[in-house]
């Protein structure tokens, strides 16, 4: 990772921590803000993949996957924007769906890194366990208005701290001659 990318990664993580603390201060509006953020996220990434397909990926082997992924993300984003008046449902689906995938991938990545004797497996393992705890809390207190918001914010803070820690780690640079 270059120094510039490290700096931008740390800045993004600090903004995520600041946003999570802000959401914890106003939990009554947190569902609306998180739902709007999820809609913008899905629409943005769907548009990004569709644009990438139109400009580059249509000439690549396997480029249709970018078209499929872009269409799915964009369609889910449009569906989520139509349901913005049901912000709690969108937020809980976002937390349970996205973070279950994050937990699964984190644990799989940790197992692979541990098998390869890579010391970075601990960060992936901790991130996966934190995501599982967040999902469990959201399922237990699904009728509550405060616990899912706090669990989401605590996950965002922990994930940002782990991102900052991993940004300070030295990475190997491989030169090809």
Backbone as CSV, one residue per row, in Angstrom:
resi,resn,N_x,N_y,N_z,CA_x,CA_y,CA_z,C_x,C_y,C_z
1,UNK,0.847,-1.163,0.000,0.000,0.000,0.000,0.902,1.239,0.000
2,UNK,0.609,2.176,-0.879,1.423,3.388,-0.951,1.099,4.319,0.219
3,UNK,1.970,5.301,0.422,1.757,6.227,1.534,0.490,7.037,1.339
4,UNK,0.215,7.425,0.108,-0.999,8.205,-0.169,-2.252,7.386,0.134
5,UNK,-2.248,6.120,-0.278,-3.404,5.262,0.002,-3.559,5.026,1.498
6,UNK,-2.439,4.897,2.217,-2.510,4.742,3.676,-3.161,5.967,4.319
7,UNK,-2.761,7.138,3.872,-3.307,8.376,4.447,-4.807,8.464,4.167
8,UNK,-5.229,8.177,2.927,-6.652,8.239,2.590,-7.447,7.181,3.347
9,UNK,-6.854,6.025,3.552,-7.528,4.981,4.321,-7.747,5.423,5.763
10,UNK,-6.748,6.043,6.349,-6.866,6.525,7.727,-7.895,7.646,7.813
11,UNK,-7.899,8.547,6.832,-8.877,9.654,6.834,-10.301,9.115,6.714
12,UNK,-10.518,8.145,5.809,-11.856,7.550,5.667,-12.294,6.863,6.963
13,UNK,-11.365,6.163,7.608,-11.697,5.475,8.857,-12.046,6.474,9.960
14,UNK,-11.325,7.586,10.017,-11.638,8.608,11.028,-13.004,9.243,10.774
15,UNK,-13.355,9.465,9.494,-14.689,9.976,9.177,-15.774,8.961,9.540
16,UNK,-15.488,7.676,9.352,-16.463,6.639,9.734,-16.675,6.617,11.239
17,UNK,-15.592,6.776,11.999,-15.722,6.825,13.456,-16.538,8.045,13.870
18,UNK,-16.252,9.183,13.250,-16.994,10.403,13.567,-18.478,10.253,13.220
19,UNK,-18.787,9.642,12.074,-20.180,9.432,11.694,-20.892,8.475,12.630
20,UNK,-20.194,7.438,13.080,-20.801,6.480,14.015,-21.101,7.133,15.354
21,UNK,-20.191,7.961,15.830,-20.437,8.670,17.100,-21.614,9.623,16.940
22,UNK,-21.703,10.283,15.805,-22.826,11.184,15.544,-24.154,10.423,15.519
23,UNK,-24.157,9.251,14.902,-25.381,8.441,14.884,-25.771,7.976,16.279
24,UNK,-24.779,7.709,17.131,-25.083,7.293,18.500,-25.682,8.442,19.310
25,UNK,-25.351,9.675,18.931,-25.894,10.828,19.655,-27.344,11.117,19.281
26,UNK,-27.738,10.779,18.058,-29.121,11.006,17.614,-29.727,9.693,17.111
27,UNK,-30.013,8.753,18.018,-30.523,7.455,17.563,-31.925,7.518,16.965
28,UNK,-32.663,8.587,17.209,-34.007,8.675,16.646,-33.972,8.889,15.132
29,UNK,-32.945,9.562,14.628,-32.808,9.788,13.193,-31.847,8.804,12.534
30,UNK,-31.254,7.936,13.332,-30.200,7.053,12.813,-30.723,6.084,11.755
31,UNK,-31.928,5.531,11.959,-32.464,4.607,10.964,-32.637,5.295,9.618
32,UNK,-33.135,6.522,9.630,-33.315,7.254,8.378,-31.977,7.533,7.695
33,UNK,-30.977,7.918,8.473,-29.661,8.236,7.905,-28.989,6.978,7.365
34,UNK,-29.055,5.888,8.107,-28.439,4.634,7.652,-29.152,4.112,6.408
35,UNK,-30.487,4.199,6.381,-31.238,3.726,5.211,-30.912,4.570,3.982
36,UNK,-30.820,5.869,4.161,-30.457,6.737,3.039,-29.036,6.440,2.572
37,UNK,-28.138,6.215,3.510,-26.759,5.864,3.153,-26.688,4.541,2.401
38,UNK,-27.484,3.562,2.828,-27.507,2.268,2.136,-28.040,2.424,0.715
39,UNK,-29.063,3.265,0.545,-29.608,3.493,-0.790,-28.580,4.158,-1.699
40,UNK,-27.922,5.179,-1.189,-26.899,5.868,-1.973,-25.744,4.925,-2.295
41,UNK,-25.359,4.101,-1.321,-24.281,3.125,-1.514,-24.636,2.144,-2.633
42,UNK,-25.834,1.581,-2.579,-26.243,0.599,-3.578,-26.383,1.227,-4.960
43,UNK,-26.990,2.400,-5.031,-27.129,3.077,-6.322,-25.764,3.468,-6.890
44,UNK,-24.880,3.945,-6.030,-23.553,4.368,-6.476,-22.721,3.214,-7.003
45,UNK,-22.680,2.125,-6.241,-21.882,0.985,-6.690,-22.516,0.290,-7.892
46,UNK,-23.841,0.259,-7.962,-24.494,-0.298,-9.150,-24.169,0.514,-10.383
47,UNK,-24.220,1.840,-10.270,-23.875,2.715,-11.394,-22.405,2.574,-11.769
48,UNK,-21.551,2.428,-10.760,-20.111,2.277,-11.014,-19.835,1.018,-11.828
49,UNK,-20.450,-0.102,-11.444,-20.225,-1.351,-12.173,-20.855,-1.318,-13.562
50,UNK,-22.007,-0.676,-13.701,-22.608,-0.555,-15.029,-21.751,0.315,-15.940
51,UNK,-21.228,1.409,-15.407,-20.347,2.268,-16.198,-19.051,1.542,-16.555
52,UNK,-18.528,0.774,-15.619,-17.320,0.001,-15.891,-17.580,-1.037,-16.983
53,UNK,-18.750,-1.652,-16.943,-19.077,-2.614,-17.988,-19.160,-1.925,-19.345
54,UNK,-19.822,-0.773,-19.396,-19.998,-0.079,-20.674,-18.688,0.443,-21.247
55,UNK,-17.738,0.793,-20.382,-16.496,1.365,-20.882,-15.391,0.334,-21.098
56,UNK,-15.281,-0.668,-20.237,-14.152,-1.583,-20.331,-14.543,-3.062,-20.354
57,UNK,-15.400,-3.466,-19.438,-15.596,-4.884,-19.161,-16.325,-5.635,-20.265
58,UNK,-17.031,-4.945,-21.157,-17.735,-5.668,-22.206,-16.773,-6.310,-23.197
59,UNK,-15.520,-5.867,-23.187,-14.510,-6.446,-24.064,-13.623,-7.451,-23.340
60,UNK,-13.919,-7.728,-22.082,-13.103,-8.646,-21.280,-13.769,-10.019,-21.198
61,UNK,-12.943,-11.024,-20.928,-13.483,-12.348,-20.658,-14.139,-12.297,-19.274
62,UNK,-15.360,-12.715,-19.186,-16.081,-12.678,-17.918,-16.600,-11.296,-17.559
63,UNK,-16.640,-10.390,-18.517,-17.079,-9.025,-18.251,-18.561,-8.900,-17.968
64,UNK,-19.337,-9.914,-18.372,-20.776,-9.860,-18.124,-21.102,-9.933,-16.633
65,UNK,-20.167,-10.425,-15.810,-20.383,-10.453,-14.361,-20.509,-9.043,-13.820
66,UNK,-19.753,-8.102,-14.387,-19.866,-6.713,-13.946,-21.228,-6.139,-14.320
67,UNK,-21.739,-6.523,-15.487,-23.080,-6.097,-15.881,-24.118,-6.671,-14.924
68,UNK,-24.008,-7.946,-14.614,-24.957,-8.597,-13.709,-24.891,-7.981,-12.311
69,UNK,-23.687,-7.812,-11.801,-23.524,-7.228,-10.468,-24.047,-5.790,-10.433
70,UNK,-23.755,-5.018,-11.469,-24.244,-3.643,-11.539,-25.755,-3.565,-11.593
71,UNK,-26.364,-4.442,-12.377,-27.834,-4.450,-12.462,-28.472,-4.844,-11.142
72,UNK,-27.920,-5.856,-10.484,-28.492,-6.297,-9.204,-28.364,-5.204,-8.152
73,UNK,-27.171,-4.612,-8.030,-26.980,-3.568,-7.021,-27.845,-2.345,-7.313
74,UNK,-27.933,-1.956,-8.589,-28.751,-0.798,-8.938,-30.228,-1.068,-8.683
75,UNK,-30.699,-2.255,-9.035,-32.110,-2.602,-8.794,-32.437,-2.650,-7.303
76,UNK,-31.549,-3.225,-6.510,-31.785,-3.258,-5.065,-31.757,-1.838,-4.500
77,UNK,-30.885,-0.978,-5.041,-30.859,0.427,-4.615,-32.143,1.158,-4.952
78,UNK,-32.694,0.917,-6.136,-33.973,1.534,-6.515,-35.089,1.014,-5.617
79,UNK,-35.091,-0.286,-5.346,-36.097,-0.855,-4.439,-35.984,-0.244,-3.043
80,UNK,-34.761,-0.068,-2.569,-34.570,0.500,-1.233,-35.014,1.960,-1.183
81,UNK,-34.821,2.707,-2.264,-35.273,4.104,-2.251,-36.789,4.208,-2.266
82,UNK,-37.461,3.235,-2.861,-38.925,3.270,-2.825,-39.463,2.922,-1.443
83,UNK,-38.636,2.259,-0.627,-39.059,1.870,0.717,-38.454,2.758,1.801
84,UNK,-38.038,3.963,1.461,-37.390,4.824,2.451,-38.305,5.199,3.612
85,UNK,-39.610,5.136,3.402,-40.502,5.414,4.524,-40.510,4.269,5.543
86,UNK,-39.965,3.140,5.166,-39.783,1.999,6.072,-38.298,1.868,6.408
87,UNK,-37.726,2.912,6.973,-36.280,2.992,7.184,-35.760,1.899,8.112
88,UNK,-36.531,1.514,9.102,-36.070,0.485,10.041,-35.913,-0.857,9.344
89,UNK,-36.826,-1.191,8.458,-36.741,-2.453,7.721,-35.515,-2.464,6.822
90,UNK,-35.287,-1.358,6.092,-34.126,-1.272,5.207,-32.839,-1.388,6.005
91,UNK,-32.788,-0.700,7.144,-31.583,-0.724,7.970,-31.309,-2.118,8.492
92,UNK,-32.331,-2.790,8.996,-32.122,-4.140,9.526,-31.753,-5.141,8.433
93,UNK,-32.369,-5.017,7.258,-31.992,-5.892,6.148,-30.552,-5.620,5.738
94,UNK,-30.178,-4.346,5.689,-28.803,-3.985,5.337,-27.818,-4.545,6.352
95,UNK,-28.124,-4.357,7.631,-27.213,-4.837,8.673,-27.117,-6.364,8.637
96,UNK,-28.244,-7.043,8.584,-28.225,-8.503,8.627,-27.672,-9.123,7.346
97,UNK,-28.014,-8.560,6.205,-27.566,-9.132,4.937,-26.103,-8.861,4.639
98,UNK,-25.748,-7.613,4.613,-24.381,-7.240,4.251,-23.387,-7.737,5.290
99,UNK,-23.724,-7.596,6.541,-22.756,-7.955,7.578,-22.662,-9.464,7.801
100,UNK,-23.668,-10.218,7.399,-23.496,-11.677,7.438,-22.510,-12.117,6.361
101,UNK,-22.541,-11.470,5.205,-21.553,-11.755,4.155,-20.165,-11.323,4.617
102,UNK,-20.062,-10.154,5.267,-18.774,-9.681,5.786,-18.226,-10.662,6.820
103,UNK,-19.078,-11.153,7.695,-18.634,-12.106,8.717,-18.146,-13.404,8.083
104,UNK,-18.905,-13.921,7.139,-18.528,-15.159,6.483,-17.204,-15.015,5.734
105,UNK,-17.069,-13.943,4.959,-15.830,-13.726,4.210,-14.650,-13.469,5.133
106,UNK,-14.871,-12.775,6.238,-13.792,-12.528,7.195,-13.280,-13.806,7.823
107,UNK,-14.201,-14.686,8.188,-13.779,-15.954,8.784,-13.099,-16.867,7.764
108,UNK,-13.588,-16.876,6.527,-12.940,-17.673,5.485,-11.552,-17.133,5.178
109,UNK,-11.430,-15.816,5.087,-10.127,-15.187,4.838,-9.171,-15.450,5.991
110,UNK,-9.677,-15.406,7.219,-8.831,-15.679,8.382,-8.337,-17.119,8.369
111,UNK,-9.205,-18.064,8.019,-8.783,-19.467,7.960,-7.722,-19.675,6.883
112,UNK,-7.904,-19.042,5.736,-6.907,-19.166,4.669,-5.576,-18.537,5.038
113,UNK,-5.625,-17.355,5.657,-4.388,-16.694,6.067,-3.685,-17.455,7.180
114,UNK,-4.449,-18.057,8.066,-3.826,-18.844,9.137,-3.172,-20.099,8.571
115,UNK,-3.822,-20.693,7.589,-3.261,-21.878,6.940,-1.951,-21.545,6.227
116,UNK,-1.870,-20.334,5.671,-0.657,-19.889,4.977,0.372,-19.269,5.916
117,UNK,0.108,-19.322,7.219,0.990,-18.747,8.249,1.180,-17.245,8.069
118,UNK,0.126,-16.558,7.649,0.136,-15.112,7.493,-0.314,-14.500,8.824
119,UNK,0.464,-13.575,9.388,0.078,-13.022,10.695,-1.158,-12.125,10.647
120,UNK,-1.640,-11.771,9.461,-2.811,-10.906,9.352,-4.130,-11.612,9.564
121,UNK,-4.089,-12.910,9.888,-5.334,-13.641,10.058,-6.097,-13.199,11.287
122,UNK,-5.408,-12.654,12.272,-6.067,-12.258,13.516,-7.031,-11.096,13.299
123,UNK,-6.643,-10.150,12.454,-7.505,-8.995,12.173,-8.780,-9.453,11.470
124,UNK,-8.644,-10.333,10.486,-9.820,-10.843,9.777,-10.724,-11.645,10.702
125,UNK,-10.117,-12.427,11.583,-10.893,-13.234,12.523,-11.677,-12.349,13.490
126,UNK,-11.018,-11.320,14.031,-11.694,-10.410,14.961,-12.833,-9.676,14.255
127,UNK,-12.592,-9.244,13.013,-13.634,-8.538,12.272,-14.827,-9.458,12.003
128,UNK,-14.576,-10.713,11.687,-15.665,-11.665,11.485,-16.454,-11.931,12.751
129,UNK,-15.765,-12.067,13.881,-16.437,-12.307,15.162,-17.262,-11.087,15.573
130,UNK,-16.729,-9.891,15.358,-17.481,-8.669,15.690,-18.743,-8.582,14.835
131,UNK,-18.645,-8.940,13.559,-19.822,-8.917,12.684,-20.863,-9.945,13.139
132,UNK,-20.418,-11.117,13.575,-21.358,-12.124,14.080,-22.043,-11.631,15.350
133,UNK,-21.297,-10.987,16.242,-21.903,-10.433,17.464,-22.929,-9.358,17.124
134,UNK,-22.616,-8.532,16.129,-23.559,-7.489,15.725,-24.842,-8.097,15.160
135,UNK,-24.704,-9.101,14.333,-25.878,-9.760,13.761,-26.725,-10.396,14.863
136,UNK,-26.061,-11.033,15.815,-26.770,-11.672,16.920,-27.538,-10.650,17.758
137,UNK,-26.888,-9.527,18.062,-27.576,-8.475,18.824,-28.781,-7.929,18.076
138,UNK,-28.641,-7.739,16.763,-29.761,-7.217,15.976,-30.918,-8.207,15.932
139,UNK,-30.617,-9.485,15.869,-31.690,-10.484,15.847,-32.373,-10.618,17.197
140,UNK,-31.610,-10.509,18.282,-32.202,-10.632,19.612,-33.100,-9.422,19.908
141,UNK,-32.606,-8.234,19.590,-33.344,-7.002,19.902,-33.914,-6.384,18.632
142,UNK,-34.559,-7.177,17.797,-35.051,-6.689,16.522,-36.206,-5.693,16.686
143,UNK,-36.936,-5.766,17.776,-38.054,-4.843,17.995,-37.615,-3.529,18.636
144,UNK,-36.392,-3.476,19.108,-35.890,-2.269,19.746,-35.499,-1.228,18.688
145,UNK,-35.525,0.028,19.086,-35.111,1.091,18.174,-33.679,1.547,18.426
146,UNK,-33.129,1.227,19.574,-31.818,1.755,19.940,-30.707,0.719,19.781
147,UNK,-30.946,-0.521,20.175,-29.895,-1.543,20.170,-29.329,-1.799,18.765
148,UNK,-30.148,-1.946,17.703,-29.554,-2.140,16.374,-28.688,-0.957,15.920
149,UNK,-29.102,0.251,16.285,-28.307,1.434,15.918,-26.979,1.418,16.656
150,UNK,-27.015,1.148,17.937,-25.771,1.101,18.716,-24.861,-0.029,18.248
151,UNK,-25.443,-1.187,17.933,-24.598,-2.294,17.470,-23.964,-1.965,16.120
152,UNK,-24.718,-1.302,15.236,-24.165,-0.879,13.943,-23.039,0.131,14.147
153,UNK,-23.252,1.076,15.038,-22.237,2.105,15.287,-20.988,1.515,15.945
154,UNK,-21.179,0.612,16.874,-20.020,-0.027,17.511,-19.256,-0.867,16.503
155,UNK,-19.978,-1.556,15.601,-19.293,-2.298,14.547,-18.511,-1.361,13.639
156,UNK,-19.106,-0.230,13.279,-18.414,0.723,12.403,-17.152,1.265,13.073
157,UNK,-17.237,1.539,14.376,-16.065,2.039,15.101,-14.984,0.962,15.176
158,UNK,-15.359,-0.263,15.535,-14.371,-1.356,15.629,-13.747,-1.646,14.268
159,UNK,-14.559,-1.666,13.230,-14.047,-1.925,11.888,-13.103,-0.811,11.437
160,UNK,-13.422,0.421,11.782,-12.553,1.541,11.416,-11.230,1.487,12.173
161,UNK,-11.287,1.097,13.433,-10.043,0.958,14.207,-9.174,-0.150,13.610
162,UNK,-9.788,-1.274,13.221,-9.024,-2.344,12.586,-8.465,-1.906,11.232
163,UNK,-9.186,-1.054,10.522,-8.683,-0.520,9.256,-7.481,0.375,9.484
164,UNK,-7.531,1.205,10.528,-6.393,2.063,10.853,-5.185,1.219,11.250
165,UNK,-5.423,0.179,12.038,-4.320,-0.699,12.449,-3.683,-1.363,11.227
166,UNK,-4.511,-1.851,10.312,-3.961,-2.513,9.131,-3.299,-1.524,8.178
167,UNK,-3.686,-0.254,8.218,-3.031,0.745,7.369,-1.619,1.047,7.851
168,UNK,-1.353,0.877,9.130,-0.015,1.129,9.663,0.934,-0.054,9.479
169,UNK,0.398,-1.210,9.098,1.263,-2.365,8.899,2.062,-2.196,7.626
170,UNK,3.278,-2.673,7.676,4.127,-2.624,6.489,3.696,-3.716,5.540
171,UNK,3.713,-3.388,4.261,3.341,-4.370,3.245,4.558,-4.640,2.364
172,UNK,4.633,-5.862,1.904,5.746,-6.260,1.050,5.525,-5.739,-0.359
173,UNK,6.586,-5.246,-0.950,6.535,-4.778,-2.323,7.296,-5.787,-3.178
174,UNK,6.626,-6.326,-4.174,7.231,-7.319,-5.042,7.614,-6.638,-6.344
175,UNK,8.878,-6.705,-6.663,9.365,-6.133,-7.926,9.550,-7.254,-8.941
176,UNK,9.008,-7.061,-10.117,9.135,-8.034,-11.186,10.175,-7.516,-12.162
177,UNK,11.166,-8.339,-12.418,12.229,-7.917,-13.339,12.090,-8.606,-14.663
